[in-house]
Amino acid sequence: MRLDATSFGHDIGAAGRKDLNTAAIDQTNARPLDKMTAPMIDPFGRMVTYLRVSVTDRCDFRCTYCMAEHMTFLPKKDLLTLEELQRLCSAFIAKGVRKLRLTGGEPLVRKNIMFLVRELGKEIEAGRLDELTLTTNGSQLSKFAAELADCGVRRINVSLDTLDPDKFREITRWGELTKVIEGIDAAQAAGLKVKINAVALKGFNDAEIPDLMRWAHGRGMDLTLIETMPMGEIDEDRTDHYLPLSEMRERLERDFTLKDIPYRTGGPARYVEVAETGGRLGLITPMTHNFCESCNRVRLTCTGTLYMCLGQNDAADLRAALRSTDDDAYLSQVIDEAIGRKPKGHDFIIDREHNRPAVARHMSVTGG
Ligand code: SAM
């Protein structure tokens, strides 16, 4: 079986298709099983130990910087089943993934998602995985927090850009702040460590960030700020709200004492300690400083497409590999071939001259 552009799920847009590396792998040459557990090391010597899985591209919110109001989602028939996603995750775990994040779309709106969480939780119990976590908008947390904790999830990220109910409705289009706060309450009551993620948006929430930070730290939660990235067409001009975090940091430093600390959670955030609150502030700066040199991640979509970089179009079709045989040796070989193409990094730019998405797909496809 050969992999080529036509064998990819259609979550690769036109831009993606153009850049596809049409790998050719003969299934009969798949390596024997004992090679399946060799670590995944990319051409730049970076070891891949972190897998992010977008379990659905659907979401119950329509955040204005993330999605257009009227999105076309993938047909359900193109989705991998939860069992197939589990098989892919297990293949990655066998190949050295130690941290796995479920994301989306909104991971908790995928039907029966707790089946996958429970199965992956067993990998933690067995010592094959160090951490199972998820990124969520919090809308379904009241319902699922206790079960997540029971399955071995210890930390979650909740995306929350404002504490003002009207602004929350404006940015999410469909969201209700009280539901998210109830979800955070439920998560903390269940013993989950919660980190708040906020996209810093000029003229929208920049003035509120100090209050958001005091609130998060007051509840024992880290706050991480994210620069808005040029991914997918939305209904507005991203330049209007783009805020470099170097600028946000300078503004915060007028009122707070920020000290760089080596604390890491295995992701791209760099942390400072805030003397006045005693809490931690994370900064994710894909635009102003991309940290690609330490990238340890790859991203799997709900159709089984593997993106080796959030900001590039090259991808590998694991769905075809998965469905072509029950033998994981071939799948393992396709994964190795893809890791061998992991690019050095992305090159996002947002300014008036580069006023187009760097990649056609939305963040909800690849998973944030
Ligand atoms: N629904 C879940 C949530 O809200 O956290 C998971 C998926 S969402 C795509 C993951 C994260 O990506 C969220 O924190 C969201 O704010 C962020 N995000 C979405 N589009 C973005 C963009 N264009 N630039 C930066 N962050 C973005």
Residues whose N, C-alpha, C, O or C-beta is under 5 A from the ligand:
A	BS01	SAM	Y65 C66 T103 G104 G105 E106 T135 T136 N137 S159 N197 V199 I226 E227 T228 M229 M231 M363 S364 G368
